[in-house]
Amino acid sequence: KRKLQMLVSQVDPTQKLDPEMEEVLLTVADQFIERVAFRACKAAKHRDGSRLEVKDVQLELERHWNLRIPGYATEQ
């Protein structure tokens, strides 16, 4: 929660998060992480991997969320 408030302060130091909104944002973040991890694990299983690797998470983020992490984008 503290890091979330720090992020808000970086955008606008005068703003504070409402406790209810803070809980909503934390819930959304948790759900996002669970979905990405679940699908990345499925990708690892599909490639017959024995462990989850960065490339599995990259694949999920790029294909289903259109997110590319600088320095970690897959080569197509």
PDB file of N, CA, C and O in Angstrom:
ATOM      1  N   LYS A   1       0.837  -1.193   0.000  1.00  0.00           N
ATOM      2  CA  LYS A   1       0.000   0.000   0.000  1.00  0.00           C
ATOM      3  C   LYS A   1       0.873   1.245   0.000  1.00  0.00           C
ATOM      4  O   LYS A   1       0.561   2.238  -0.657  1.00  0.00           O
ATOM      5  N   ARG A   2       1.957   1.179   0.736  1.00  0.00           N
ATOM      6  CA  ARG A   2       2.835   2.352   0.818  1.00  0.00           C
ATOM      7  C   ARG A   2       3.422   2.677  -0.551  1.00  0.00           C
ATOM      8  O   ARG A   2       3.530   3.848  -0.914  1.00  0.00           O
ATOM      9  N   LYS A   3       3.800   1.660  -1.310  1.00  0.00           N
ATOM     10  CA  LYS A   3       4.378   1.905  -2.637  1.00  0.00           C
ATOM     11  C   LYS A   3       3.346   2.491  -3.591  1.00  0.00           C
ATOM     12  O   LYS A   3       3.681   3.301  -4.455  1.00  0.00           O
ATOM     13  N   LEU A   4       2.103   2.084  -3.434  1.00  0.00           N
ATOM     14  CA  LEU A   4       1.035   2.637  -4.255  1.00  0.00           C
ATOM     15  C   LEU A   4       0.879   4.129  -3.966  1.00  0.00           C
ATOM     16  O   LEU A   4       0.734   4.930  -4.889  1.00  0.00           O
ATOM     17  N   GLN A   5       0.909   4.496  -2.700  1.00  0.00           N
ATOM     18  CA  GLN A   5       0.811   5.911  -2.335  1.00  0.00           C
ATOM     19  C   GLN A   5       2.037   6.682  -2.824  1.00  0.00           C
ATOM     20  O   GLN A   5       1.926   7.844  -3.217  1.00  0.00           O
ATOM     21  N   MET A   6       3.203   6.037  -2.798  1.00  0.00           N
ATOM     22  CA  MET A   6       4.415   6.691  -3.310  1.00  0.00           C
ATOM     23  C   MET A   6       4.289   6.965  -4.802  1.00  0.00           C
ATOM     24  O   MET A   6       4.724   8.011  -5.285  1.00  0.00           O
ATOM     25  N   LEU A   7       3.695   6.029  -5.530  1.00  0.00           N
ATOM     26  CA  LEU A   7       3.478   6.211  -6.964  1.00  0.00           C
ATOM     27  C   LEU A   7       2.554   7.394  -7.228  1.00  0.00           C
ATOM     28  O   LEU A   7       2.829   8.223  -8.095  1.00  0.00           O
ATOM     29  N   VAL A   8       1.467   7.465  -6.482  1.00  0.00           N
ATOM     30  CA  VAL A   8       0.530   8.588  -6.624  1.00  0.00           C
ATOM     31  C   VAL A   8       1.251   9.905  -6.310  1.00  0.00           C
ATOM     32  O   VAL A   8       1.048  10.897  -7.010  1.00  0.00           O
ATOM     33  N   SER A   9       2.075   9.923  -5.287  1.00  0.00           N
ATOM     34  CA  SER A   9       2.812  11.131  -4.903  1.00  0.00           C
ATOM     35  C   SER A   9       3.786  11.576  -5.982  1.00  0.00           C
ATOM     36  O   SER A   9       4.025  12.772  -6.148  1.00  0.00           O
ATOM     37  N   GLN A  10       4.351  10.621  -6.717  1.00  0.00           N
ATOM     38  CA  GLN A  10       5.255  10.976  -7.806  1.00  0.00           C
ATOM     39  C   GLN A  10       4.505  11.681  -8.934  1.00  0.00           C
ATOM     40  O   GLN A  10       5.044  12.576  -9.586  1.00  0.00           O
ATOM     41  N   VAL A  11       3.265  11.271  -9.155  1.00  0.00           N
ATOM     42  CA  VAL A  11       2.458  11.891 -10.205  1.00  0.00           C
ATOM     43  C   VAL A  11       1.975  13.257  -9.743  1.00  0.00           C
ATOM     44  O   VAL A  11       2.057  14.232 -10.490  1.00  0.00           O
ATOM     45  N   ASP A  12       1.471  13.331  -8.517  1.00  0.00           N
ATOM     46  CA  ASP A  12       0.983  14.593  -7.957  1.00  0.00           C
ATOM     47  C   ASP A  12       1.158  14.551  -6.441  1.00  0.00           C
ATOM     48  O   ASP A  12       0.388  13.886  -5.748  1.00  0.00           O
ATOM     49  N   PRO A  13       2.157  15.250  -5.927  1.00  0.00           N
ATOM     50  CA  PRO A  13       2.451  15.211  -4.493  1.00  0.00           C
ATOM     51  C   PRO A  13       1.307  15.689  -3.597  1.00  0.00           C
ATOM     52  O   PRO A  13       1.311  15.411  -2.397  1.00  0.00           O
ATOM     53  N   THR A  14       0.343  16.392  -4.150  1.00  0.00           N
ATOM     54  CA  THR A  14      -0.752  16.903  -3.325  1.00  0.00           C
ATOM     55  C   THR A  14      -1.903  15.914  -3.189  1.00  0.00           C
ATOM     56  O   THR A  14      -2.817  16.132  -2.394  1.00  0.00           O
ATOM     57  N   GLN A  15      -1.866  14.842  -3.950  1.00  0.00           N
ATOM     58  CA  GLN A  15      -2.976  13.890  -3.955  1.00  0.00           C
ATOM     59  C   GLN A  15      -2.752  12.735  -2.976  1.00  0.00           C
ATOM     60  O   GLN A  15      -1.621  12.316  -2.733  1.00  0.00           O
ATOM     61  N   LYS A  16      -3.835  12.244  -2.434  1.00  0.00           N
ATOM     62  CA  LYS A  16      -3.835  11.054  -1.576  1.00  0.00           C
ATOM     63  C   LYS A  16      -4.886  10.101  -2.121  1.00  0.00           C
ATOM     64  O   LYS A  16      -5.910  10.524  -2.659  1.00  0.00           O
ATOM     65  N   LEU A  17      -4.621   8.814  -1.976  1.00  0.00           N
ATOM     66  CA  LEU A  17      -5.595   7.815  -2.407  1.00  0.00           C
ATOM     67  C   LEU A  17      -6.637   7.592  -1.330  1.00  0.00           C
ATOM     68  O   LEU A  17      -6.319   7.477  -0.146  1.00  0.00           O
ATOM     69  N   ASP A  18      -7.885   7.533  -1.760  1.00  0.00           N
ATOM     70  CA  ASP A  18      -8.967   7.147  -0.881  1.00  0.00           C
ATOM     71  C   ASP A  18      -8.740   5.680  -0.506  1.00  0.00           C
ATOM     72  O   ASP A  18      -8.382   4.890  -1.380  1.00  0.00           O
ATOM     73  N   PRO A  19      -8.931   5.284   0.751  1.00  0.00           N
ATOM     74  CA  PRO A  19      -8.699   3.893   1.152  1.00  0.00           C
ATOM     75  C   PRO A  19      -9.471   2.867   0.311  1.00  0.00           C
ATOM     76  O   PRO A  19      -8.948   1.795   0.007  1.00  0.00           O
ATOM     77  N   GLU A  20     -10.691   3.188  -0.057  1.00  0.00           N
ATOM     78  CA  GLU A  20     -11.470   2.264  -0.894  1.00  0.00           C
ATOM     79  C   GLU A  20     -10.854   2.124  -2.283  1.00  0.00           C
ATOM     80  O   GLU A  20     -10.790   1.022  -2.829  1.00  0.00           O
ATOM     81  N   MET A  21     -10.402   3.236  -2.853  1.00  0.00           N
ATOM     82  CA  MET A  21      -9.774   3.188  -4.178  1.00  0.00           C
ATOM     83  C   MET A  21      -8.455   2.436  -4.102  1.00  0.00           C
ATOM     84  O   MET A  21      -8.094   1.710  -5.028  1.00  0.00           O
ATOM     85  N   GLU A  22      -7.752   2.606  -3.023  1.00  0.00           N
ATOM     86  CA  GLU A  22      -6.502   1.878  -2.827  1.00  0.00           C
ATOM     87  C   GLU A  22      -6.755   0.367  -2.849  1.00  0.00           C
ATOM     88  O   GLU A  22      -6.001  -0.384  -3.468  1.00  0.00           O
ATOM     89  N   GLU A  23      -7.811  -0.070  -2.176  1.00  0.00           N
ATOM     90  CA  GLU A  23      -8.159  -1.493  -2.159  1.00  0.00           C
ATOM     91  C   GLU A  23      -8.553  -1.979  -3.545  1.00  0.00           C
ATOM     92  O   GLU A  23      -8.190  -3.088  -3.937  1.00  0.00           O
ATOM     93  N   VAL A  24      -9.290  -1.165  -4.289  1.00  0.00           N
ATOM     94  CA  VAL A  24      -9.683  -1.538  -5.651  1.00  0.00           C
ATOM     95  C   VAL A  24      -8.442  -1.707  -6.527  1.00  0.00           C
ATOM     96  O   VAL A  24      -8.322  -2.696  -7.251  1.00  0.00           O
ATOM     97  N   LEU A  25      -7.530  -0.757  -6.463  1.00  0.00           N
ATOM     98  CA  LEU A  25      -6.316  -0.835  -7.283  1.00  0.00           C
ATOM     99  C   LEU A  25      -5.465  -2.049  -6.909  1.00  0.00           C
ATOM    100  O   LEU A  25      -4.905  -2.710  -7.784  1.00  0.00           O
ATOM    101  N   LEU A  26      -5.370  -2.339  -5.627  1.00  0.00           N
ATOM    102  CA  LEU A  26      -4.606  -3.507  -5.198  1.00  0.00           C
ATOM    103  C   LEU A  26      -5.263  -4.808  -5.668  1.00  0.00           C
ATOM    104  O   LEU A  26      -4.569  -5.753  -6.044  1.00  0.00           O
ATOM    105  N   THR A  27      -6.584  -4.858  -5.646  1.00  0.00           N
ATOM    106  CA  THR A  27      -7.308  -6.036  -6.121  1.00  0.00           C
ATOM    107  C   THR A  27      -7.094  -6.230  -7.616  1.00  0.00           C
ATOM    108  O   THR A  27      -6.850  -7.348  -8.070  1.00  0.00           O
ATOM    109  N   VAL A  28      -7.182  -5.160  -8.372  1.00  0.00           N
ATOM    110  CA  VAL A  28      -6.972  -5.234  -9.822  1.00  0.00           C
ATOM    111  C   VAL A  28      -5.547  -5.705 -10.121  1.00  0.00           C
ATOM    112  O   VAL A  28      -5.341  -6.541 -11.001  1.00  0.00           O
ATOM    113  N   ALA A  29      -4.578  -5.177  -9.401  1.00  0.00           N
ATOM    114  CA  ALA A  29      -3.185  -5.583  -9.599  1.00  0.00           C
ATOM    115  C   ALA A  29      -2.997  -7.067  -9.282  1.00  0.00           C
ATOM    116  O   ALA A  29      -2.319  -7.778 -10.023  1.00  0.00           O
ATOM    117  N   ASP A  30      -3.587  -7.529  -8.199  1.00  0.00           N
ATOM    118  CA  ASP A  30      -3.498  -8.952  -7.836  1.00  0.00           C
ATOM    119  C   ASP A  30      -4.117  -9.832  -8.913  1.00  0.00           C
ATOM    120  O   ASP A  30      -3.545 -10.857  -9.281  1.00  0.00           O
ATOM    121  N   GLN A  31      -5.273  -9.443  -9.416  1.00  0.00           N
ATOM    122  CA  GLN A  31      -5.944 -10.224 -10.455  1.00  0.00           C
ATOM    123  C   GLN A  31      -5.109 -10.268 -11.737  1.00  0.00           C
ATOM    124  O   GLN A  31      -5.013 -11.308 -12.388  1.00  0.00           O
ATOM    125  N   PHE A  32      -4.514  -9.140 -12.087  1.00  0.00           N
ATOM    126  CA  PHE A  32      -3.662  -9.075 -13.272  1.00  0.00           C
ATOM    127  C   PHE A  32      -2.484 -10.043 -13.129  1.00  0.00           C
ATOM    128  O   PHE A  32      -2.188 -10.807 -14.048  1.00  0.00           O
ATOM    129  N   ILE A  33      -1.826 -10.009 -11.990  1.00  0.00           N
ATOM    130  CA  ILE A  33      -0.673 -10.879 -11.758  1.00  0.00           C
ATOM    131  C   ILE A  33      -1.092 -12.349 -11.809  1.00  0.00           C
ATOM    132  O   ILE A  33      -0.391 -13.176 -12.393  1.00  0.00           O
ATOM    133  N   GLU A  34      -2.218 -12.671 -11.206  1.00  0.00           N
ATOM    134  CA  GLU A  34      -2.704 -14.059 -11.232  1.00  0.00           C
ATOM    135  C   GLU A  34      -2.992 -14.519 -12.653  1.00  0.00           C
ATOM    136  O   GLU A  34      -2.626 -15.634 -13.025  1.00  0.00           O
ATOM    137  N   ARG A  35      -3.641 -13.683 -13.450  1.00  0.00           N
ATOM    138  CA  ARG A  35      -3.968 -14.049 -14.833  1.00  0.00           C
ATOM    139  C   ARG A  35      -2.712 -14.243 -15.676  1.00  0.00           C
ATOM    140  O   ARG A  35      -2.591 -15.216 -16.421  1.00  0.00           O
ATOM    141  N   VAL A  36      -1.777 -13.297 -15.545  1.00  0.00           N
ATOM    142  CA  VAL A  36      -0.539 -13.397 -16.318  1.00  0.00           C
ATOM    143  C   VAL A  36       0.233 -14.645 -15.901  1.00  0.00           C
ATOM    144  O   VAL A  36       0.723 -15.380 -16.758  1.00  0.00           O
ATOM    145  N   ALA A  37       0.348 -14.890 -14.618  1.00  0.00           N
ATOM    146  CA  ALA A  37       1.090 -16.061 -14.139  1.00  0.00           C
ATOM    147  C   ALA A  37       0.425 -17.360 -14.603  1.00  0.00           C
ATOM    148  O   ALA A  37       1.109 -18.292 -15.026  1.00  0.00           O
ATOM    149  N   PHE A  38      -0.893 -17.419 -14.524  1.00  0.00           N
ATOM    150  CA  PHE A  38      -1.618 -18.624 -14.943  1.00  0.00           C
ATOM    151  C   PHE A  38      -1.365 -18.926 -16.416  1.00  0.00           C
ATOM    152  O   PHE A  38      -1.028 -20.053 -16.777  1.00  0.00           O
ATOM    153  N   ARG A  39      -1.528 -17.923 -17.254  1.00  0.00           N
ATOM    154  CA  ARG A  39      -1.354 -18.141 -18.694  1.00  0.00           C
ATOM    155  C   ARG A  39       0.104 -18.377 -19.056  1.00  0.00           C
ATOM    156  O   ARG A  39       0.394 -19.141 -19.977  1.00  0.00           O
ATOM    157  N   ALA A  40       1.017 -17.741 -18.353  1.00  0.00           N
ATOM    158  CA  ALA A  40       2.444 -17.974 -18.597  1.00  0.00           C
ATOM    159  C   ALA A  40       2.808 -19.411 -18.224  1.00  0.00           C
ATOM    160  O   ALA A  40       3.616 -20.040 -18.906  1.00  0.00           O
ATOM    161  N   CYS A  41       2.225 -19.928 -17.158  1.00  0.00           N
ATOM    162  CA  CYS A  41       2.454 -21.326 -16.777  1.00  0.00           C
ATOM    163  C   CYS A  41       1.911 -22.272 -17.841  1.00  0.00           C
ATOM    164  O   CYS A  41       2.525 -23.297 -18.138  1.00  0.00           O
ATOM    165  N   LYS A  42       0.766 -21.929 -18.411  1.00  0.00           N
ATOM    166  CA  LYS A  42       0.219 -22.748 -19.493  1.00  0.00           C
ATOM    167  C   LYS A  42       1.161 -22.735 -20.700  1.00  0.00           C
ATOM    168  O   LYS A  42       1.337 -23.760 -21.360  1.00  0.00           O
ATOM    169  N   ALA A  43       1.765 -21.581 -20.990  1.00  0.00           N
ATOM    170  CA  ALA A  43       2.716 -21.486 -22.103  1.00  0.00           C
ATOM    171  C   ALA A  43       3.945 -22.345 -21.826  1.00  0.00           C
ATOM    172  O   ALA A  43       4.448 -23.020 -22.724  1.00  0.00           O
ATOM    173  N   ALA A  44       4.426 -22.320 -20.594  1.00  0.00           N
ATOM    174  CA  ALA A  44       5.585 -23.140 -20.230  1.00  0.00           C
ATOM    175  C   ALA A  44       5.254 -24.619 -20.386  1.00  0.00           C
ATOM    176  O   ALA A  44       6.060 -25.396 -20.897  1.00  0.00           O
ATOM    177  N   LYS A  45       4.074 -24.995 -19.946  1.00  0.00           N
ATOM    178  CA  LYS A  45       3.647 -26.393 -20.065  1.00  0.00           C
ATOM    179  C   LYS A  45       3.529 -26.788 -21.538  1.00  0.00           C
ATOM    180  O   LYS A  45       3.915 -27.893 -21.922  1.00  0.00           O
ATOM    181  N   HIS A  46       3.002 -25.893 -22.350  1.00  0.00           N
ATOM    182  CA  HIS A  46       2.831 -26.158 -23.777  1.00  0.00           C
ATOM    183  C   HIS A  46       4.173 -26.406 -24.463  1.00  0.00           C
ATOM    184  O   HIS A  46       4.258 -27.234 -25.370  1.00  0.00           O
ATOM    185  N   ARG A  47       5.214 -25.704 -24.044  1.00  0.00           N
ATOM    186  CA  ARG A  47       6.536 -25.902 -24.645  1.00  0.00           C
ATOM    187  C   ARG A  47       7.306 -27.020 -23.946  1.00  0.00           C
ATOM    188  O   ARG A  47       8.499 -27.209 -24.185  1.00  0.00           O
ATOM    189  N   ASP A  48       6.612 -27.758 -23.080  1.00  0.00           N
ATOM    190  CA  ASP A  48       7.199 -28.870 -22.324  1.00  0.00           C
ATOM    191  C   ASP A  48       8.306 -28.407 -21.385  1.00  0.00           C
ATOM    192  O   ASP A  48       9.257 -29.144 -21.122  1.00  0.00           O
ATOM    193  N   GLY A  49       8.177 -27.188 -20.884  1.00  0.00           N
ATOM    194  CA  GLY A  49       9.152 -26.679 -19.924  1.00  0.00           C
ATOM    195  C   GLY A  49       8.871 -27.221 -18.533  1.00  0.00           C
ATOM    196  O   GLY A  49       7.732 -27.529 -18.185  1.00  0.00           O
ATOM    197  N   SER A  50       9.917 -27.329 -17.758  1.00  0.00           N
ATOM    198  CA  SER A  50       9.762 -27.815 -16.387  1.00  0.00           C
ATOM    199  C   SER A  50       9.695 -26.670 -15.382  1.00  0.00           C
ATOM    200  O   SER A  50       9.460 -26.885 -14.193  1.00  0.00           O
ATOM    201  N   ARG A  51       9.904 -25.458 -15.871  1.00  0.00           N
ATOM    202  CA  ARG A  51       9.808 -24.285 -14.997  1.00  0.00           C
ATOM    203  C   ARG A  51       9.353 -23.066 -15.795  1.00  0.00           C
ATOM    204  O   ARG A  51       9.512 -22.998 -17.014  1.00  0.00           O
ATOM    205  N   LEU A  52       8.796 -22.131 -15.087  1.00  0.00           N
ATOM    206  CA  LEU A  52       8.345 -20.879 -15.692  1.00  0.00           C
ATOM    207  C   LEU A  52       9.566 -20.013 -15.982  1.00  0.00           C
ATOM    208  O   LEU A  52      10.423 -19.824 -15.118  1.00  0.00           O
ATOM    209  N   GLU A  53       9.637 -19.491 -17.197  1.00  0.00           N
ATOM    210  CA  GLU A  53      10.769 -18.653 -17.590  1.00  0.00           C
ATOM    211  C   GLU A  53      10.278 -17.284 -18.029  1.00  0.00           C
ATOM    212  O   GLU A  53       9.093 -17.079 -18.290  1.00  0.00           O
ATOM    213  N   VAL A  54      11.221 -16.354 -18.104  1.00  0.00           N
ATOM    214  CA  VAL A  54      10.895 -14.985 -18.508  1.00  0.00           C
ATOM    215  C   VAL A  54      10.178 -14.982 -19.854  1.00  0.00           C
ATOM    216  O   VAL A  54       9.233 -14.219 -20.054  1.00  0.00           O
ATOM    217  N   LYS A  55      10.624 -15.830 -20.774  1.00  0.00           N
ATOM    218  CA  LYS A  55      10.009 -15.839 -22.109  1.00  0.00           C
ATOM    219  C   LYS A  55       8.535 -16.226 -22.064  1.00  0.00           C
ATOM    220  O   LYS A  55       7.762 -15.809 -22.927  1.00  0.00           O
ATOM    221  N   ASP A  56       8.135 -17.020 -21.070  1.00  0.00           N
ATOM    222  CA  ASP A  56       6.731 -17.388 -20.939  1.00  0.00           C
ATOM    223  C   ASP A  56       5.891 -16.183 -20.520  1.00  0.00           C
ATOM    224  O   ASP A  56       4.794 -15.969 -21.035  1.00  0.00           O
ATOM    225  N   VAL A  57       6.412 -15.414 -19.593  1.00  0.00           N
ATOM    226  CA  VAL A  57       5.716 -14.201 -19.139  1.00  0.00           C
ATOM    227  C   VAL A  57       5.696 -13.170 -20.268  1.00  0.00           C
ATOM    228  O   VAL A  57       4.683 -12.508 -20.495  1.00  0.00           O
ATOM    229  N   GLN A  58       6.821 -13.041 -20.972  1.00  0.00           N
ATOM    230  CA  GLN A  58       6.888 -12.113 -22.106  1.00  0.00           C
ATOM    231  C   GLN A  58       5.819 -12.440 -23.141  1.00  0.00           C
ATOM    232  O   GLN A  58       5.116 -11.557 -23.635  1.00  0.00           O
ATOM    233  N   LEU A  59       5.715 -13.714 -23.456  1.00  0.00           N
ATOM    234  CA  LEU A  59       4.746 -14.147 -24.460  1.00  0.00           C
ATOM    235  C   LEU A  59       3.333 -13.744 -24.052  1.00  0.00           C
ATOM    236  O   LEU A  59       2.575 -13.209 -24.861  1.00  0.00           O
ATOM    237  N   GLU A  60       2.989 -14.001 -22.808  1.00  0.00           N
ATOM    238  CA  GLU A  60       1.655 -13.637 -22.313  1.00  0.00           C
ATOM    239  C   GLU A  60       1.437 -12.131 -22.369  1.00  0.00           C
ATOM    240  O   GLU A  60       0.405 -11.675 -22.860  1.00  0.00           O
ATOM    241  N   LEU A  61       2.384 -11.362 -21.877  1.00  0.00           N
ATOM    242  CA  LEU A  61       2.224  -9.905 -21.849  1.00  0.00           C
ATOM    243  C   LEU A  61       2.109  -9.326 -23.259  1.00  0.00           C
ATOM    244  O   LEU A  61       1.300  -8.430 -23.500  1.00  0.00           O
ATOM    245  N   GLU A  62       2.903  -9.829 -24.173  1.00  0.00           N
ATOM    246  CA  GLU A  62       2.885  -9.285 -25.528  1.00  0.00           C
ATOM    247  C   GLU A  62       1.658  -9.730 -26.320  1.00  0.00           C
ATOM    248  O   GLU A  62       1.035  -8.919 -27.004  1.00  0.00           O
ATOM    249  N   ARG A  63       1.312 -10.999 -26.232  1.00  0.00           N
ATOM    250  CA  ARG A  63       0.193 -11.516 -27.040  1.00  0.00           C
ATOM    251  C   ARG A  63      -1.173 -11.104 -26.527  1.00  0.00           C
ATOM    252  O   ARG A  63      -2.048 -10.749 -27.315  1.00  0.00           O
ATOM    253  N   HIS A  64      -1.366 -11.147 -25.229  1.00  0.00           N
ATOM    254  CA  HIS A  64      -2.706 -10.938 -24.687  1.00  0.00           C
ATOM    255  C   HIS A  64      -2.920  -9.572 -24.051  1.00  0.00           C
ATOM    256  O   HIS A  64      -4.062  -9.170 -23.832  1.00  0.00           O
ATOM    257  N   TRP A  65      -1.862  -8.865 -23.755  1.00  0.00           N
ATOM    258  CA  TRP A  65      -2.003  -7.555 -23.105  1.00  0.00           C
ATOM    259  C   TRP A  65      -1.361  -6.437 -23.914  1.00  0.00           C
ATOM    260  O   TRP A  65      -1.467  -5.265 -23.553  1.00  0.00           O
ATOM    261  N   ASN A  66      -0.689  -6.800 -25.017  1.00  0.00           N
ATOM    262  CA  ASN A  66       0.002  -5.825 -25.860  1.00  0.00           C
ATOM    263  C   ASN A  66       0.979  -4.962 -25.050  1.00  0.00           C
ATOM    264  O   ASN A  66       1.098  -3.756 -25.267  1.00  0.00           O
ATOM    265  N   LEU A  67       1.668  -5.611 -24.118  1.00  0.00           N
ATOM    266  CA  LEU A  67       2.658  -4.927 -23.285  1.00  0.00           C
ATOM    267  C   LEU A  67       4.045  -5.432 -23.639  1.00  0.00           C
ATOM    268  O   LEU A  67       4.294  -6.637 -23.660  1.00  0.00           O
ATOM    269  N   ARG A  68       4.926  -4.515 -23.912  1.00  0.00           N
ATOM    270  CA  ARG A  68       6.319  -4.869 -24.185  1.00  0.00           C
ATOM    271  C   ARG A  68       7.190  -4.183 -23.145  1.00  0.00           C
ATOM    272  O   ARG A  68       7.141  -2.966 -22.970  1.00  0.00           O
ATOM    273  N   ILE A  69       7.973  -4.979 -22.471  1.00  0.00           N
ATOM    274  CA  ILE A  69       8.838  -4.457 -21.427  1.00  0.00           C
ATOM    275  C   ILE A  69      10.186  -4.111 -22.065  1.00  0.00           C
ATOM    276  O   ILE A  69      10.844  -4.992 -22.620  1.00  0.00           O
ATOM    277  N   PRO A  70      10.606  -2.846 -21.996  1.00  0.00           N
ATOM    278  CA  PRO A  70      11.886  -2.455 -22.596  1.00  0.00           C
ATOM    279  C   PRO A  70      13.026  -3.329 -22.054  1.00  0.00           C
ATOM    280  O   PRO A  70      13.152  -3.550 -20.849  1.00  0.00           O
ATOM    281  N   GLY A  71      13.844  -3.813 -22.988  1.00  0.00           N
ATOM    282  CA  GLY A  71      14.958  -4.662 -22.612  1.00  0.00           C
ATOM    283  C   GLY A  71      14.583  -6.134 -22.517  1.00  0.00           C
ATOM    284  O   GLY A  71      15.459  -6.988 -22.381  1.00  0.00           O
ATOM    285  N   TYR A  72      13.279  -6.441 -22.588  1.00  0.00           N
ATOM    286  CA  TYR A  72      12.825  -7.822 -22.498  1.00  0.00           C
ATOM    287  C   TYR A  72      11.892  -8.226 -23.630  1.00  0.00           C
ATOM    288  O   TYR A  72      11.354  -9.333 -23.613  1.00  0.00           O
ATOM    289  N   ALA A  73      11.691  -7.366 -24.600  1.00  0.00           N
ATOM    290  CA  ALA A  73      10.758  -7.682 -25.683  1.00  0.00           C
ATOM    291  C   ALA A  73      11.267  -8.884 -26.470  1.00  0.00           C
ATOM    292  O   ALA A  73      12.468  -9.034 -26.695  1.00  0.00           O
ATOM    293  N   THR A  74      10.333  -9.738 -26.885  1.00  0.00           N
ATOM    294  CA  THR A  74      10.713 -10.915 -27.654  1.00  0.00           C
ATOM    295  C   THR A  74      11.074 -10.508 -29.065  1.00  0.00           C
ATOM    296  O   THR A  74      10.597  -9.502 -29.589  1.00  0.00           O
ATOM    297  N   GLU A  75      11.920 -11.307 -29.659  1.00  0.00           N
ATOM    298  CA  GLU A  75      12.298 -11.078 -31.055  1.00  0.00           C
ATOM    299  C   GLU A  75      11.362 -11.859 -31.930  1.00  0.00           C
ATOM    300  O   GLU A  75      11.179 -13.060 -31.728  1.00  0.00           O
ATOM    301  N   GLN A  76      10.765 -11.202 -32.902  1.00  0.00           N
ATOM    302  CA  GLN A  76       9.796 -11.876 -33.775  1.00  0.00           C
ATOM    303  C   GLN A  76      10.353 -12.036 -35.157  1.00  0.00           C
ATOM    304  O   GLN A  76       9.682 -12.582 -36.033  1.00  0.00           O
TER     305      GLN A  76
END
